[in-house]
Structure formats: C-alpha cells, structure tokens
Amino acid sequence: MLEFSQSSAAPAAVDAPCAVVGVFDDAMSPAAQAVDSASGGALRRLRASGDFTGKLDATLLLHGLAGVKAPRVLLVGLGSKAGLDAKAYRRACAEAGKALKAMPIAAAACFLPEVDIAGQDVDWRVRTCALAIGHACFRYTATLKPANGDAPHLEALELVAGVDAAKGLMQARAIARGVAFARELGCLPPNLCTPMHIAAQAQTIADEHAESVTLEVLERADMEKLHMGALLAVSAGSAAPPKLIVLQYKGAGDAKPYALVGKGVTFDTGGMNLKPTGSMEEMKYDMCGAAGVLGAFLAAVELKLPINLVCVVPSVENMPDGGGYRPSDVLHTHAGITVEVLNTDAEGRLILCDALAYTCKRFQPAAIVDAATLTGACVIALGAHASGLFSADDALADELVAAGNRSLDRAWRLPLWDDYKNQLESAFADIANVGGKSAGAVTAALFLSRFTEGTRWAHLDVAGTAWTPGRKGYATGRPVPLLAQWLLDRAGNRDE
C-alpha cells in the first residue's frame, strides 16, 4: 500500500518525480495558477488551444515544464468550479491515481487537497484523496511471478493541503491499511485463502496490537459444544475445518462493545445445490464480508479509537461431499431455532445465524453490524454502486447511511417488513433458509433478524460492491470505509 505524508511544498518547487495539480474547466486551482505562472502561461495556452479543458475525468501528463522543478506535471480535470462536489472530487482523485499507476515513478506530490469543496473540511479532502489514489494504485502480486526489469511503481504520496491536516492523514493511513488488508485477503485464490489462513491473518492483527487486542479461534469441537449446527452443517462437506474467529479490542474500559460479524465462506460451490458453470469462478470472493469486517477492525485498532469492539468471523468452505448437508435437512442452531434447508447454496445465512446469536449472547453489544456477500438479488436491485442495508432500528440505519455518504462507500436501506416473513415458513422447522425467488435479499435479511432479537442490529449485503466482476476484477475492500467511518462516529459520540 502507499505511504502517505503531508507536505507544504510549493507546486513549482516541489522535489518529486511528479506534481499533481487540478484544473477547472472555468478556472485555475491555486496549484495550477502557481504552475502556470512559473511556466510562463503554459497551462493557459493549453486551455486556449483546447488541448486540455479541465473536463472532469480528463488527465494530461506534461514533461519538462519550464520553470517547474518536478520533471512531470499531471493535470487533472475537475469540471466546473461550482459543480465540484464530494463525488466529483473523489472521481478526479481516482483518475489521478490511474494515471500515476501507469508511470514509472516511486513518489508523487498531490495538490488536489488544496481545492475547496462545499461542506467538506481539509481533513476529509486529504483522507478522500489519499484513499482514492491508493485504491486506484492497488497491485495484486501474491501469486504472480515478478516481471524481469520491473519498472518502479508508486509507493509514496505527498499530500499538500495548504493547512495542517494531521487528523485526515492519520485516518487515511489507518483506513487505507484496512482496505488493503481486505483487498489482499479477498484476491487470494481459495487454495491459499482457507479458513485456517483467515484465522492466521487475524492472528497477525492480534500479535501486532497485543496491548489492546485478543484473539480466540473456536474449533469444530468448540462449536459442537455450543450447538452451532447450522455453521457446522455448511462445513461438513469440506476437508478444511471450520473456524469461528473472535477478535476483541479494548479501548474504552468496561463500556459495551460494538460488534462486527462477517461471512467468511472461502469458496462456495453451492454444496449439493451445485452452482452451474459460469457462476462459480468468482466464489473465492464469498469471504469478502469477513475481509471487510477484519479490515474495519484493523482500521479502528490503528486509530486507537476510544471504543470497545468485537469482530466475529465464521469461516468455512461450502463443498459437496458424501458427508455434506442436503436439501430437506433440519438443522439445530446455537439460538435453539431449527432451520429447514431448502437450498444448500443459501449457506451464508446459516453460518451467520450461529455467529450472530453467539455474538449477541456472549457480548451483549451496544450494536451489531454484519457484512456478507449474501444474495444475487441485492446485486440485481442495487448493482455495484450501493450496498444493501437492512435494519429494524431507524437510528442505527441512519448512522450507517450517514457514514456511507461521508465515506462515499454508500449503502441504501431496503425494507425489513413483517409482510415478507410468511415466505420463510416451514412445515418441518421453525424457519426455512430461503423464501423463494421474490425479494430474496429481504427474506435473507429477515432470516438473520430472527437470531438478533433484542439487539440493535443491521445487515449489509455487499454482494454487488465487494468485488469488481470479470477475470481482471479485484476485491474492492468495501465496506471497510463505511464501517470505519461508522466506528469513528461512534467514538465521537460515546454518550449516545
């Protein structure tokens, strides 16, 4: 991941391989004005000739600009000055990141945080710029052979904001680390990213922050004693043993903890309801909910937030086998609720129901949020732009929506009405694990709600947002920014 630092260097004098400056289509930013003045009006001539108009999403790389110390100047279009809002700013920073990733340079200085945006302070501008560029510059290398004579790539980014933005820089570093952790974990192939590997990664977090973090990993025998029949059933067809990973962070004495729970299915074949060809290749990403909550936990720990936090990850493989669970099986859960299995490919809710009930009972959290790549129905409803948000608690839902809007990792609230409950009725158990084709994201959330009664709870369905589809797609690291912002907000409102 990128190393971020703050700088007060002047645009024309900055000693960096590349200086990044913004240009409006109807004005010059302060940095652009300084570069233009030092270069004898070079930027004004580009605008006059139409070679660079400042249109949003446009970039232009200039080499050896007279009067400017940096050997490269990257112009980034910001669109109209009046129209530069939070989303447009993030888009411009992301485009800058794409251009920087393609350059053979190890460092750059970015002046985009100097630009004013209505309603956003300097810390937000620095954090958003750093995260957008860092996201664009992500490189997966874990299972790739290093290229011979590999060119340098961006490793360090100076952020120039004009005034002190230490808080924004600190948040950027912590959240970027959480996002990078989640992306690396999500991108690993399933023969490497097993339940055991996820537990090992949780151990690295605990080891690095031993003064405030503890880890427990519950094994199959522990889960059997706790009557976690649903979680164990999903894992029964796999040679990889299940893990229930429990991280605790103490930052606020005896205060009730907040809790994050993430679906950690390291590969999902669909079980006996085997997925068809063309629907299975991306199922290594079915643990991105787990990666997301672990990344958010890491960010909170790095920030030393004055809260208590629990992170629980049920991790399994869902494989078909002679010992695997079947459609029509009835499972006994940790909560004492029986579940009729109508589809073994609806496995995420089965591992989550035991994990959620366990978290509620053991920790009695102030609030609990789960994240899961749970339903294709949510992808159909919302696509890749917003995660689905479900909660019966209006205040909690509002907190998460607000955190998503501020972090630009947005969520959209969907109904959790009792009207849909009859779809989950079963003649042979207390509840069925699927509710039919209609409203699949809603009935999945309603299923989970049965196991969190009496606790403030929200569910994030990240099936459409946790990775970009296709053979060249990557895990995105969402919902780390949303959850990290929510925890930052909770740390700032401890009397709520």
N, C-alpha and C positions, 0 to 999 in steps of 0.2 A: 504494500500500500504506500501511498505518497506520504512524505514527511512535510508537514505544514509549519510555516514560520511567518511571523509578522515583520513587515519592513516599512520604513518611512522614506525609501529612496525616491528620487525624482525620476520621472519617466524617461527623460533623455539621458540621464546619467547612471541609470541602474546597471550594475555589473552582473548581467545574467545572459545566458545564451539566447533568451527570447523575452521580449516585453509584450504583454497582452494588454491592449487598450480597446475601449469601447467607442463606437461611433454611432451617433443617432442619424436617422435619415433627414432630420431637420435641424441638427445642432451638433456641436462637438462636446464630448465629455471633457472634464478637466485634464485628464491624462492625454487625450487626443489633441487638445489645444496646445499642451506643452510640447508634444512631439512635432506637431505641425509648425510651431514657432521655431523649434530648434532645427528643423529640416528645411526652412525657407519656404514653407507653404506647400509641402509635398502632399499632405492629406487633402487640402482644399483643391489642389489640382486633380487629384483622383476623383473627388466628388464632382467637380465641374465636368470632367470628361466622361462621367458615368461608369468608370471602371470599378468604383466602389461607392455605393449609395447609402450604406448603413442599414439596409433592409434586415429585419430580424432573420436570424439563422444563417446569414451570409458571413463568410470569413475570407480574408485575404492576407497572405504572408508576404511581407516585404523584406528584402535582403539589403544589407549595407546602406541603410538610410543615412544620408549626410547629416552630421550634427548629432546623431544618436549613438550612444556607446554600445548598446546591445546590437549584436550582428543580425538579429531578426526582430521584426516587429509584426505581431499578429493583430490585425484589425478584426474586430468582432462587431457585427451589426446588432444594434439594439432596437431598431424600429423607431417609432416616433417617441419623442421625449415624454409627451403627455400620456402615451399608451404603455409605458414601461411599468407593468405590474409585477407581482411576485412570480407568476408563472412564466411570463416573458423573460424575466431576468434569469430564472433557472434554465430556460431553454438556451439563452445566449451563452451562459456559462458551460452548459453541456456541449454546445457546438465548439466552444474554445477548447474544451477537453479533447474532443475528437481530433481537432487539428493538431494539438500538442502531442497526442499519442502517436501520430504519424511522423513526427520529427525525430531526427537522430540526436536528441539532446537529453541531458540528465536533470536540468533545472530550468525554471522559468519564473518570472516575476509577473504577477497579475494585478492590474489596476482596476478591474471591474468592481470590486467592493467600494470604490470611491463614489460610484454613481448613486444618487439619491433615488429611493423608491418610496412612494407614499405608503405610510403605515408600517414601515419596516425600519428597525434601527440598524446600527452598524454591525452589531454582533450577529444579527440574523443574516445580513449581507455577506459577511465573512464566512459564516458557517455554511450557508447555502451554496456559495461559490465553491468553497473547498470540497464539499460533498459532491456537487455536480461534476466538477473536473475529475475528482478522484474516481467517481463511478465510471465516467467515460474512459478513463485510462486503465481500467481493470484489465489484467492479463492473467489467464489461467495457464499455468506451466507444470502442474504437479505430475502429469503423465505424458509430457511432451519432451522429446529429445531436444536439447539446446541447439539452436541453429549455429553453424560454423560462422565465425566472424560476426556474431550478433551485434547489431548497432546499439548504441546507448538508447535508453528509454527514460521517460520522465520519472524521476524519483523524489524530487524536492520542488515545492511550490511556495514562493514568497507571495504573501497577500498584502497588498498596500491599500489601506482604507482611509488614510488621511488623519485619522484619530485612533486612539487606543481601542482595540477590540479583543482584549485578552480573554474575556469570557467566551466570546464567539469562537475564538481559536481553540480554546480548551474543549468546548463542546464538539467542535468539528473533529478534533483528534480522536475523542472517545467514540463518537458515533461512527466515524469512518472505520475505526478498528472493529466495531461491532458488525458493520455492514460487510467489511472484508472477510471477517470470520465466517459469517453466514454464507457469503458467496462461494468461498473456497470449499466449505463443507458441502454445499448444495451441488457444486460442479463435479465433485469426485464421483468416479464410477462406483456402482453398487458392490462390486467385488472388493473394493477398498473401504468404502463408507458403509460399514456394517453397524449393527447396534453396539458392538464392542468398541468400534472406532469412535462413535459418538460419545460413549462413556469416557474414552481416553481423552477426547478433546475437552470434555467437562473437567476432567482431572487437571488438565493444563491450566484452566482458569482458576481452579481451587489452589493449585500449587503456587501460581504466580501471585495470588492475593490471599495467602494463608492467614494473614492477620484479620481478615474480615469475612472470609468465605469458607464454608464447609461443604463437603460432598458425601452423599451416600448413594450407592448403587444397589438397588434391590434386585436379587437374582430370582430365578424361577421358583425355588423353594420358598423364598420370602413371599412372593406373590401368591403362591398356593395357600400359605397360611393366612393371607389376607383375603382369600376367596375372590381373587381377581379373575374370574372365569372367562370374562369377555376378552381381556387382554391376552390371556394365555391361549385361548382358542385361536386367535389370529396367528399366533406364533407357532402353533402346533405342527404345521406342515414344513417348517424350515429347519435346516441344520444349525442355523445361527440362533443361539439362545437369546431370549428377550432380556431387555434391561429396563428398569424404571429408575431414571436418573433424577436425583433430588439435590439441587444446589440451594444453599441458604446464604444470604448476605445480611450482615448485621451493621446497620448504620444509624439506628435510632433506638437503642436501648430495648425496652420492653414493649414498644409500640406494635400494634397488629401489623403483620406484613401484607404487602401486596403480593399477588401471585400471578405468574405466567406459566401457562401449560401449552406444550407444542407437540403436534403429531409428528412422530418420528418413524414412519414406515420407510425403511431404507430401500426397499424395492417392492413394488406392488404388481404382482401378476394378475390380480383379481381372485386368486385362490381357485376354488372349484368352478366359480363363475369366471373362467379364464377370459382375459381381455383378448379381442381379436388383433391380428397383425395390423400395425399402424397405430395402435392405441397403447402399446406397452413400452415403446422405446424411450419415452420420456419419464417413465415412472421411477427413475432414480431420484427425481425431484420431489417425490411424495414425502420426503422428510424435511421439506423447506419450512414447514411450520415450526419444527423443532429447531432448525438452524436459526430461524428468526427470533425465537424467544431466547435462545442462548446468546445470540448477538446483542439483543437488547439488554440482557442481564449483564454481559461483559461491559457494555457502554455505561450502564448505571454504576457498576463497580469502579470503572476507570474514573468516573466523575466524582466518586466518593459521595454519592447522594445521601442526605440525612433521612433515609427511609430504611425499613426492613423489607427484604424482597426474597421471594421463593421462586425457583424455576424448576418445574417438573416436566420431564420428558419421557413418555412411554415410547420405547423404540423396539421395533420388530421387523421381520420380513414377512410378507404375505405370499406364501408359496403353496402350490398344490402338492399333496403327498398322501400316501395311504393313511397317515395319522392326522391329516388336516381336517378342519371343521367343514361342515356341509350345510347347504340349504336345508331348512327344517330343524336343525339343531336348536335346542333351547339352552341358553347359557345363564349361569348364575353369577351375578356381578357383586362387586365389593359393597355396593349400596343395598344389596338384598333384593334388587329388582331383577326379574327374569326377562330375558330377551329372546325372541324367536328370530333366528337368522333366515331371512328371505333372500339375501344376496350376499355372498362372501366378498364381493367387490365393494361393499359398503363397510369396510373394515376400520377406517379411520375413527369413526364414531364409537366403535367397540373398544378400541384401546383408550380413547379419550374418556369414555364414560367411567371406567375404573380409575383412571388418573385424576379426573376431576373430583369424583366422590372422595377419593383418598386425600386430595389436597384440601378440600373443604372440611373434612372431618378432622384431619390431623392439625392443620394450621389455622383454621378459622380466620381466613384472610379478610382484610378490610375490603378488598375487591379482587376478583379473579378474572383474567382475560386469557382465553385460549386462541391459538392461531393454528390453522390447518388448511392444507390443500384438500378440501373436503369434497367439493361437488363440481361436476361439469356443469350443472345447472347454474351455478353462480357465474361461471365463465360466459355462458350464453346470455345471462341477464346483464352483466356489467363489463364484459370484456377485460382488457388489460389495464384499464385506467384507474379503477377503484376496487378496493377490497370490499367484500360484503360484510356488513356489521349487523349483528343481531343482539338485542338485549331487552329485557323487560324493565330495566332500570333506566328511566329517561335521563337522569343526571349523569350516569356513567356513559350512556351512549353519546350525550352531548360533549362530555370530556374527550372522548375518543375522536369524534368528528372534528372538534376544535384542534386537537393535536395533529390530526391528519392534514387539516388545512394549513396549519402553521408550518409543518414539516414538508408539505407538498407530497406527502405519502398518503393520499386521501382514501377515505372509506365512505361508503354510502349505506345508510341504515335501511334495512329491509324488514318487513313485518314479522312479528313473532306472536301471531294471534292464535287464540284457542280454536278459532274456526278450522284450523288445519289439523288439529290433534286426532280427529277420527281416522285420518289416513294411516296412523301408526297403531291402530287397534289390532290385537291378535286374539285368536280363539284359544291359543295354547300357551301364552306367556303374558306377562304384564304389559309388554310393548314389543312391537316389531322393529327391526333395524332399518327398514325402508318403508316409504309411504307411497310408492307408485311414481309414475312419470311426472305428474304435475307438481309444481312448487317444490322441487327436490332440495333446493338449498334451504328453504324454510322448514321442511319436515326434518331435515338433518339437524338443524339448529334446535328445533323443538325436542328432538330426541335427547340432545345433550342437556337441555334445560331441566329434564327430569332428574338429573344427577347433581344439580347445583342448587336445589331449592333451599331457600333460607340464606343464600349468599348473594351479594352483589356480583353479577357475572355478565360477561359479554363474550361473544364469539366472533372471531374474524375469519372469514372464508377467503383464503388467499390463493385459491386455485388458479385464478386468472392473472395474478400480479407477482407471484413468487419466482417465475422464470419467464424468459422470452422463448417462445416455441421455435422449433426448427433445429436442424443439425448443427447450426452455428450459434444456437441460443445459449445463454448463460443464466444461472441463478441471479436474481436481481438484488437480493439482500432485504427485500421488503418482507415483513413490516417493521424492520428494525428502526427506521427513522420515526415512524408513528409511535411505536411503543416507547422509544427513548424520550420523545417529547412528552408523552403522557406521564412518564415517571418523573421527568423534570418538573412538570406542572404540579404533580403530587408533592414533590419535595418542597415546592414553593408555597404549598397550601396545606401545611401539616395540621392546621386546626380545623380542617373540613370535617 
